[in-house]
């Protein structure tokens, strides 16, 4: 399946060049060599933790550029400037709560603080948006959960009429 994707890293310090973004490249690396998914990363950007800027970028990438998948990394914790979930929620047509629930559940046994991440997932138009944590290890771990159903989910978001779960 061919997928046009975007990666948005949310970090004040990385956006100012004070440190290297490692989470965005971890996303690209995690998708490399995945059978069944041919992702072309047409947009990769680092933004400061600014809610309005993130909102505007998500709308642009969904509505004007028609990306199939947008993965954000960073800005999902409990710190005052972590506003990625709020910006994302404000642009979604609907949420898919099972995605972040599954990612948190998978990570919680190994890293108790995984319960603190507030990331969410949902759809705007025909674009799937998923918030990932900001550390490269958490990105990789969360993507392993997502890979279990990502191809199927993207087909559904694009309007595949086939029944989920075999139907009855």
Contact map, one row per residue, 1 for C-alpha under 8 A:
111000000000000000000000000000000001110000000000000000000000000000000000000000000000000000000000000000000000000000000000000000000000000000000000000000100000000000000000
111100000000000000000000000000000000111100000000000000000000000000000000000000000000000000000000000000000000000000000000000000000000000000000000000000000000000000000000
111110000000000000000000000000000000111100000000000000000000000000111000000000000000000000000000000000000000000000000000000000000000000000000000000000000000000000000000
011111000000000000000000000000000000001111000000000000000000000000111000000000000000000000000000000000000000000000000000000000000000000000000000000000000000000000000000
001111100000000000000000000000000000001111100000000000000000000000111110000000000000000000000000000000000000000000000000000000000000000000000000000000000000000000000000
000111110000000000000000000000000000000011110000000000000000100000101110000000000000000000000000000000000000000000000000000000000000000000000000000000000000000000000000
000011111000000000000001001000000000000010111000000000000000000000000111100000000000000000000000000000000000000000000000000000000000000000000000000000000000000000000000
000001111100000000000001000000000000000000011110000000000000000000000111100000000000000000000000000000000000000000000000000000000000000000000000000000000000000000000000
000000111110000000001011000000000000000000001110000000000000000000000001110000000000000000000000000000000000000000000000000000000000010000000000000000000000000000000000
000000011111001000000000000000000000000000000111100000000000000000000001111000000001000000000000000000000000000000000000000000000000010000000000000000000000000000000000
000000001111111000000000000000000000000000000111100000000000000000000000011000000000000000000000000000000000000000000000000000000000000000000000000000000000000000000000
000000000111111100000000000000000000000000000011100000000000000000000000000000000000000000000000000000000000000000000000000000000000000000000000000000000000000000000000
000000000011111111100000000000000000000000000001000000000000000000000000000000000000000000000000000000000000000000000000000000000000000000000000000000000000000000000000
000000000011111111111000000000000000000000000101000000000000000000000000000000000000000000000000000000000000000000000000000000000000000000000000000000000000000000000000
000000000111111111000000000000000000000000000111000000000000000000000000000000000000000000000000000000000000000000000000000000000000000000000000000000000000000000000000
000000000001111111000000000000000000000000000001000000000000000000000000000000000000000000000000000000000000000000000000000000000000000000000000000000000000000000000000
000000000000111111110000000000000000000000000000000000000000000000000000000000000000000000000000000000000000000000000000000000000000000000000000000000000000000000000000
000000000000111111110000000000000000000000000000000000000000000000000000000000000000000000000000000000000000000000000000000000000000000000000000000000000000000000000000
000000000000110011111000000000000000000000000000000000000000000000000000000000000000000000000000000000000000000000000000000000000000000000000000000000000000000000000000
000000000000010011111100000000000000000000000000000000000000000000000000000000000000000000000000000000000000000000000000000000000000000000000000000000000000000000000000
000000001000010000111111100000000000000000000000000000000000000000000000000000000000000000000000000000000000000000000000000000000000000000000000000000000000000000000000
000000000000000000011111110000000000000000000000000000000000000000000000000000000000000000000000000000000000000000000000000000000000001100000000000000000000000000000000
000000001000000000001111111000000000000000000000000000000000000000000000100000000000000000000000000000000000000000000000000000000000011100100000000000000000000000000000
000000111000000000001111111100000000000000010000000000000000000000000000100000000000000000000000000000000000000000000000000000000000000100000000000000000000000000000000
000000000000000000001111111110000000000000000000000000000000000000000000000000000000000000000000000000000000000000000000000000000000000000000000000000000000000000000000
000000000000000000000111111111000000000000000000000000000000000000000000000000000000000000000000000000000000000000000000000000000000000100110000000000000000000000000000
000000100000000000000011111111100000000000000000000000000000000000000000000000000000000000000000000000000000000000000000000000000000000000110010000000000000000000000000
000000000000000000000001111111110000000010000000000000000000000000000000000000000000000000000000000000000000000000000000000000000000000000000000000000000000000000000000
000000000000000000000000111111110000000000000000000000000000000000000000000000000000000000000000000000000000000000000000000000000000000000000000000000000000000000000000
000000000000000000000000011111110100000000000000000000000000000000000000000000000000000000000000000000000000000000000000000000000000000000010010000000000000000000000000
000000000000000000000000001111111100101000000000000000000000000000000000000000000000000000000000000000000000000000000000000000000000000000000000000000000000000000000000
000000000000000000000000000111111100000000000000000000000000000000000000000000000000000000000000000000000000000000000000000000000000000000000000000000000000000000000000
000000000000000000000000000000111110000000000000000000000000000000000000000000000000000000000000000000000000000000000000000000000000000000000000000000000000000000000000
000000000000000000000000000001111111110000000000000000000000000000000000000000000000000000000000000000000000000000000000000000000000000000000000000000000000000000000000
000000000000000000000000000000001111110000000000000000000000000000000000000000000000000000000000000000000000000000000000000000000000000000000000000000000000000000000000
100000000000000000000000000000000111110000000000000000000000000000000000000000000000000000000000000000000000000000000000000000000000000000000000000000100000000000000000
111000000000000000000000000000100111111000000000000000000000000000000000000000000000000000000000000000000000000000000000000000000000000000000000000000100000000000000000
111000000000000000000000000000000111111100000000000000000000000000000000000000000000000000000000000000000000000000000000000000000000000000000000000000000000000000000000
011110000000000000000000000000100000111110000000000000000000000000000000000000000000000000000000000000000000000000000000000000000000000000000000000000000000000000000000
011110000000000000000000000000000000011111000000000000000000000000000000000000000000000000000000000000000000000000000000000000000000000000000000000000000000000000000000
000111100000000000000000000100000000001111110000000000000000000000000000000000000000000000000000000000000000000000000000000000000000000000000000000000000000000000000000
000111000000000000000000000000000000000111110000000000000000000000000000000000000000000000000000000000000000000000000000000000000000000000000000000000000000000000000000
000011100000000000000000000000000000000011111000000000000000000000000000000000000000000000000000000000000000000000000000000000000000000000000000000000000000000000000000
000001110000000000000001000000000000000011111100000000000000000000000000000000000000000000000000000000000000000000000000000000000000000000000000000000000000000000000000
000000111000000000000000000000000000000000111110000000000000000000000000000000000000000000000000000000000000000000000000000000000000000000000000000000000000000000000000
000000011110011000000000000000000000000000011111000000000000000000000000000000000000000000000000000000000000000000000000000000000000000000000000000000000000000000000000
000000011111001000000000000000000000000000001111110011000000000000000000000000000000000000000000000000000000000000000000000000000000000000000000000000000000000000000000
000000000111111100000000000000000000000000000111110000000000000000000000000000000000000000000000000000000000000000000000000000000000000000000000000000000000000000000000
000000000111000000000000000000000000000000000011111001000000000000000000001000001111000000000000000000000000000000000000000000000000000000000000000000000000000000000000
000000000000000000000000000000000000000000000011111111000000000000000000000000001010000000000000000000000000000000000000000000000000000000000000000000000000000000000000
000000000000000000000000000000000000000000000000111111100000000000000000000000000011011000000000000000000000000000000000000000000000000000000000000000000000000000000000
000000000000000000000000000000000000000000000000011111110000000000000000000000000000001000000000000000000000000000000000000000000000000000000000000000000000000000000000
000000000000000000000000000000000000000000000010011111111000000000000000000000000000000000000000000000000000000000000000000000000000000000000000000000000000000000000000
000000000000000000000000000000000000000000000010111111111100000000000000000000000001001100000000000000000000000000000000000000000000000000000000000000000000000000000000
000000000000000000000000000000000000000000000000001111111110000000000000000000000000001101100000000000000000000000000000000000000000000000000000000000000000000000000000
000000000000000000000000000000000000000000000000000111111111000000000000000000000000000000000000000000000000000000000000000000000000000000000000000000000000000000000000
000000000000000000000000000000000000000000000000000011111111100000000000000000000000000000000000000000000000000000000000000000000000000000000000000000000000000000000000
000000000000000000000000000000000000000000000000000001111111110000000000000000000000000100100000000000000000000000000000000000000000000000000000000000000000000000000000
000000000000000000000000000000000000000000000000000000111111111100000000000000000000000000100000000000000000000000000000000000000000000000000000000000000000000000000000
000000000000000000000000000000000000000000000000000000011111111110000000000000000000000000000000000000000000000000000000000000000000000000000000000000000000000000000000
000001000000000000000000000000000000000000000000000000001111111111100000000000000000000000000000000000000000000000000000000000000000000000000000000000000000000000000000
000000000000000000000000000000000000000000000000000000000111111111110000000000000000000000000000000000000000000000000000000111100000000000000000000000000000000000000000
000000000000000000000000000000000000000000000000000000000011111111000000000000000000000000000000000000000000000000000000000010000000000000000000000000000000000000000000
000000000000000000000000000000000000000000000000000000000011111111000000000000000000000000000000000000000000000000000000000000000000000000000000000000000000000000000000
000000000000000000000000000000000000000000000000000000000001111111100000000000000000000000000000000000000000000000000000000000000000000000000000000000000000000000000000
000000000000000000000000000000000000000000000000000000000000111111110000000000000000000000000000000000000000000000000000000001100000000000000000000000000000000000000000
001111000000000000000000000000000000000000000000000000000000110011111100000000000000000000000000000000000000000000000000000000100000000000000000000000000000000000000000
001110000000000000000000000000000000000000000000000000000000010001111100000000000000000000000000000000000000000000000000000001110000000000000000000000000100000000000000
001111000000000000000000000000000000000000000000000000000000000000111110000000000000000000000000000000000000000000000000000000111000000000000000000000000100000000000000
000011110000000000000000000000000000000000000000000000000000000000111111000000000000000000000000000000000000000000000000000000111100000000000000000000000000000000000000
000011110000000000000000000000000000000000000000000000000000000000001111100000000000000000000000000000000000000000000000000000001111000000000000000000000000000000000000
000000111100000000000000000000000000000000000000000000000000000000000111110000000000000000000000000000000000000000000000000000001111000000000000000000000000000000000000
000000111100000000000011000000000000000000000000000000000000000000000011111100000000000000000000000000000000000000000000000000000011111000100000000000000000000000000000
000000001110000000000000000000000000000000000000000000000000000000000001111110000101000000000000000000000000000000000000000000000011111000000000000000000000000000000000
000000000110000000000000000000000000000000000000100000000000000000000000111110001111100000000000000000000000000000000000000000000000110000000000000000000000000000000000
000000000000000000000000000000000000000000000000000000000000000000000000111111000111100000000000000000000000000000001110000000000011110000000000000000000000000000000000
000000000000000000000000000000000000000000000000000000000000000000000000011111100100000000000000000000000000000000011110000000000000100000000000000000000000000000000000
000000000000000000000000000000000000000000000000000000000000000000000000000111110100000000000000000000000000000000011100000000000000000000000000000000000000000000000000
000000000000000000000000000000000000000000000000000000000000000000000000000011111100000000000000000000000000000000000000000000000000000000000000000000000000000000000000
000000000000000000000000000000000000000000000000000000000000000000000000000001111110000000000000000000000000000000000000000000000000000000000000000000000000000000000000
000000000000000000000000000000000000000000000000110000000000000000000000001000111110000000000000000000000000000000000000000000000000000000000000000000000000000000000000
000000000000000000000000000000000000000000000000100000000000000000000000011111111111000000000000000000000000000000000000000000000000000000000000000000000000000000000000
000000000000000000000000000000000000000000000000111000000000000000000000001100011111111000000000000000000000000000000000000000000000000000000000000000000000000000000000
000000000100000000000000000000000000000000000000101001000000000000000000011100000111111100000000000000000000000000000010000000000010000000000000000000000000000000000000
000000000000000000000000000000000000000000000000000000000000000000000000001100000011111110000000000000000000000000000111000000000010000000000000000000000000000000000000
000000000000000000000000000000000000000000000000001000000000000000000000000000000011111111000000000000000000000000000000000000000000000000000000000000000000000000000000
000000000000000000000000000000000000000000000000001101100000000000000000000000000011111111100000000000000000000000000000000000000000000000000000000000000000000000000000
000000000000000000000000000000000000000000000000000001100100000000000000000000000001111111110000000000000000000000000001000000001000000000000000000000000000000000000000
000000000000000000000000000000000000000000000000000000000000000000000000000000000000111111110010000000000000000000000001010000000000000000000000000000000000000000000000
000000000000000000000000000000000000000000000000000000100000000000000000000000000000011111110000000000000000000000000000000000000000000000000000000000000000000000000000
000000000000000000000000000000000000000000000000000000100110000000000000000000000000001111111000000000000000000000000000000100000000000000000000000000000000000000000000
000000000000000000000000000000000000000000000000000000000000000000000000000000000000000111111110000000000000000000000000011100000000000000000000000000000000000000000000
000000000000000000000000000000000000000000000000000000000000000000000000000000000000000000111110000000000000000000000000011110000000000000000000000000000000000000000000
000000000000000000000000000000000000000000000000000000000000000000000000000000000000000000011111000000000000000000000000011100000000000000000000000000000000000000000000
000000000000000000000000000000000000000000000000000000000000000000000000000000000000000010011111100000000000000000000001111000000000000000000000000000000000000000000000
000000000000000000000000000000000000000000000000000000000000000000000000000000000000000000000111111000000000000000000001111000000000000000000000000000000000000000000000
000000000000000000000000000000000000000000000000000000000000000000000000000000000000000000000011111110000000000000000001110000000000000000000000000000000000000000000000
000000000000000000000000000000000000000000000000000000000000000000000000000000000000000000000001111111000000000000000000000000000000000000000000000000000000000000000000
000000000000000000000000000000000000000000000000000000000000000000000000000000000000000000000001111111100000000000000001100000000000000000000000010000000000000000000000
000000000000000000000000000000000000000000000000000000000000000000000000000000000000000000000000111111110000000000000011100000000000000000000000000000000000000000000000
000000000000000000000000000000000000000000000000000000000000000000000000000000000000000000000000111111111000000000000000000000000000000000000000000000000000000000000000
000000000000000000000000000000000000000000000000000000000000000000000000000000000000000000000000011111111100000000000000000000000000000000000000100000000000000000000000
000000000000000000000000000000000000000000000000000000000000000000000000000000000000000000000000001111111110000000000000000000000000000000001100110000000000000000000000
000000000000000000000000000000000000000000000000000000000000000000000000000000000000000000000000000111111111000001101000000000000000000000000100000000000000000000000000
000000000000000000000000000000000000000000000000000000000000000000000000000000000000000000000000000011111111100000100000000000000000000000000000000000000000000000000000
000000000000000000000000000000000000000000000000000000000000000000000000000000000000000000000000000001111111100000000000000000000000000000000100100000000000000000000000
000000000000000000000000000000000000000000000000000000000000000000000000000000000000000000000000000000111111111101000000000000000000000001001100000000000000000000000000
000000000000000000000000000000000000000000000000000000000000000000000000000000000000000000000000000000011111111111100000000000000000000000000000000000000000000000000000
000000000000000000000000000000000000000000000000000000000000000000000000000000000000000000000000000000001111111100000000000000000000000000000000000000000000000000000000
000000000000000000000000000000000000000000000000000000000000000000000000000000000000000000000000000000000011111100000000000000000000000000000000000000000000000000000000
000000000000000000000000000000000000000000000000000000000000000000000000000000000000000000000000000000000011111111000000000000000000000000000000000000000000000000000000
000000000000000000000000000000000000000000000000000000000000000000000000000000000000000000000000000000000011111111100000000000000000000000000000000000000000000000000000
000000000000000000000000000000000000000000000000000000000000000000000000000000000000000000000000000000000001001111111000000000000000000000000000000000000000000000000000
000000000000000000000000000000000000000000000000000000000000000000000000000000000000000000000000000000010011001111111000000000000000000000000000000000000000000000000000
000000000000000000000000000000000000000000000000000000000000000000000000000000000000000000000000000000011001000111111000000000000000000000000000000000000000000000000000
000000000000000000000000000000000000000000000000000000000000000000000000000011000000000000000000000000000000000011111100000000000000000000000000000000000000000000000000
000000000000000000000000000000000000000000000000000000000000000000000000000111000000000000000000000000010000000011111110000000000000100000000000000000000000000000000000
000000000000000000000000000000000000000000000000000000000000000000000000000111000000100000000000000000000000000000011111000000000000000000000000000000000000000000000000
000000000000000000000000000000000000000000000000000000000000000000000000000110000001100000000000000100000000000000001111100000000111100000000000000000000000000000000000
000000000000000000000000000000000000000000000000000000000000000000000000000000000000100110000011101100000000000000000111110000000110000000000000000000000000000000000000
000000000000000000000000000000000000000000000000000000000000000000000000000000000000000000000011101100000000000000000011111000011110000000000000000000000000000000000000
000000000000000000000000000000000000000000000000000000000000000000000000000000000000000010011111100000000000000000000001111100011100000000000000000000000000000000000000
000000000000000000000000000000000000000000000000000000000000000000000000000000000000000000011111000000000000000000000000111111111000000000000000000000000000100000000000
000000000000000000000000000000000000000000000000000000000000010000000000000000000000000000111100000000000000000000000000011111111000000000000000000000000000000000000000
000000000000000000000000000000000000000000000000000000000000011000000000000000000000000000001000000000000000000000000000001111100000000000000000000000000000000000000000
000000000000000000000000000000000000000000000000000000000000010001010000000000000000000000000000000000000000000000000000001111110000000000000000000000000000110000000000
000000000000000000000000000000000000000000000000000000000000010001111100000000000000000000000000000000000000000000000000001111111000000000000000000000000000100000000000
000000000000000000000000000000000000000000000000000000000000000000011100000000000000000000000000000000000000000000000000111101111100000000000000000000000100100000000000
000000000000000000000000000000000000000000000000000000000000000000001111000000000000000100000000000000000000000000000000111100111110000000000000000000000000000000000000
000000000000000000000000000000000000000000000000000000000000000000000111000000000000000000000000000000000000000000000011110000011111000000000000000000000000000000000000
000000000000000000000000000000000000000000000000000000000000000000000011110100000001100000000000000000000000000000000011100000001111100000000000000000000000000000000000
000000000000000000000000000000000000000000000000000000000000000000000011110100000000000000000000000000000000000000000010000000000111110001100100000000000000000000000000
000000000000000000000000000000000000000000000000000000000000000000000000111110000000000000000000000000000000000000001010000000000011111001100000000000000000000000000000
000000001100000000000010000000000000000000000000000000000000000000000000111100000000000000000000000000000000000000000000000000000001111101100000000000000000000000000000
000000000000000000000110000000000000000000000000000000000000000000000000110000000000000000000000000000000000000000000000000000000000111111100000000000000000000000000000
000000000000000000000111010000000000000000000000000000000000000000000000000000000000000000000000000000000000000000000000000000000000011111110000000000000000000000000000
000000000000000000000000000000000000000000000000000000000000000000000000000000000000000000000000000000000000000000000000000000000000001111111000000000000000000000000000
000000000000000000000000000000000000000000000000000000000000000000000000000000000000000000000000000000000010000000000000000000000001111111111100000000000000000000000000
000000000000000000000010011000000000000000000000000000000000000000000000100000000000000000000000000000000000000000000000000000000001111111111110000000000000000000000000
000000000000000000000000011001000000000000000000000000000000000000000000000000000000000000000000000000000000000000000000000000000000000111111111000000000000000000000000
000000000000000000000000000000000000000000000000000000000000000000000000000000000000000000000000000000100010000000000000000000000000000011111111100000000000000000000000
000000000000000000000000000000000000000000000000000000000000000000000000000000000000000000000000000000110110000000000000000000000001000001111111110000000000000000000000
000000000000000000000000001001000000000000000000000000000000000000000000000000000000000000000000000000000000000000000000000000000000000000111111111000000000000000000000
000000000000000000000000000000000000000000000000000000000000000000000000000000000000000000000000000000000000000000000000000000000000000000011111111100000000000000000000
000000000000000000000000000000000000000000000000000000000000000000000000000000000000000000000000000001100100000000000000000000000000000000001111111110000000000000000000
000000000000000000000000000000000000000000000000000000000000000000000000000000000000000000000000001000100000000000000000000000000000000000000111111111000000000000000000
000000000000000000000000000000000000000000000000000000000000000000000000000000000000000000000000000000000000000000000000000000000000000000000011111111100000000000000000
000000000000000000000000000000000000000000000000000000000000000000000000000000000000000000000000000000000000000000000000000000000000000000000001111111000000000000000000
000000000000000000000000000000000000000000000000000000000000000000000000000000000000000000000000000000000000000000000000000000000000000000000000111111111000000000000000
000000000000000000000000000000000000000000000000000000000000000000000000000000000000000000000000000000000000000000000000000000000000000000000000011111111100000000000000
100000000000000000000000000000000001100000000000000000000000000000000000000000000000000000000000000000000000000000000000000000000000000000000000001011111110000000000000
000000000000000000000000000000000000000000000000000000000000000000000000000000000000000000000000000000000000000000000000000000000000000000000000000011111111000000000000
000000000000000000000000000000000000000000000000000000000000000000000000000000000000000000000000000000000000000000000000000000000000000000000000000011111111100000000000
000000000000000000000000000000000000000000000000000000000000000000011000000000000000000000000000000000000000000000000000000000010000000000000000000001111111110000000000
000000000000000000000000000000000000000000000000000000000000000000000000000000000000000000000000000000000000000000000000000000000000000000000000000000111111111100000000
000000000000000000000000000000000000000000000000000000000000000000000000000000000000000000000000000000000000000000000000000000000000000000000000000000011111111110000000
000000000000000000000000000000000000000000000000000000000000000000000000000000000000000000000000000000000000000000000000001001110000000000000000000000001111111100000000
000000000000000000000000000000000000000000000000000000000000000000000000000000000000000000000000000000000000000000000000000001000000000000000000000000000111111100000000
000000000000000000000000000000000000000000000000000000000000000000000000000000000000000000000000000000000000000000000000000000000000000000000000000000000011111110000000
000000000000000000000000000000000000000000000000000000000000000000000000000000000000000000000000000000000000000000000000000000000000000000000000000000000011111111000000
000000000000000000000000000000000000000000000000000000000000000000000000000000000000000000000000000000000000000000000000000000000000000000000000000000000001001111100000
000000000000000000000000000000000000000000000000000000000000000000000000000000000000000000000000000000000000000000000000000000000000000000000000000000000000000111110000
000000000000000000000000000000000000000000000000000000000000000000000000000000000000000000000000000000000000000000000000000000000000000000000000000000000000000011111110
000000000000000000000000000000000000000000000000000000000000000000000000000000000000000000000000000000000000000000000000000000000000000000000000000000000000000001111110
000000000000000000000000000000000000000000000000000000000000000000000000000000000000000000000000000000000000000000000000000000000000000000000000000000000000000000111110
000000000000000000000000000000000000000000000000000000000000000000000000000000000000000000000000000000000000000000000000000000000000000000000000000000000000000000111111
000000000000000000000000000000000000000000000000000000000000000000000000000000000000000000000000000000000000000000000000000000000000000000000000000000000000000000111111
000000000000000000000000000000000000000000000000000000000000000000000000000000000000000000000000000000000000000000000000000000000000000000000000000000000000000000000111
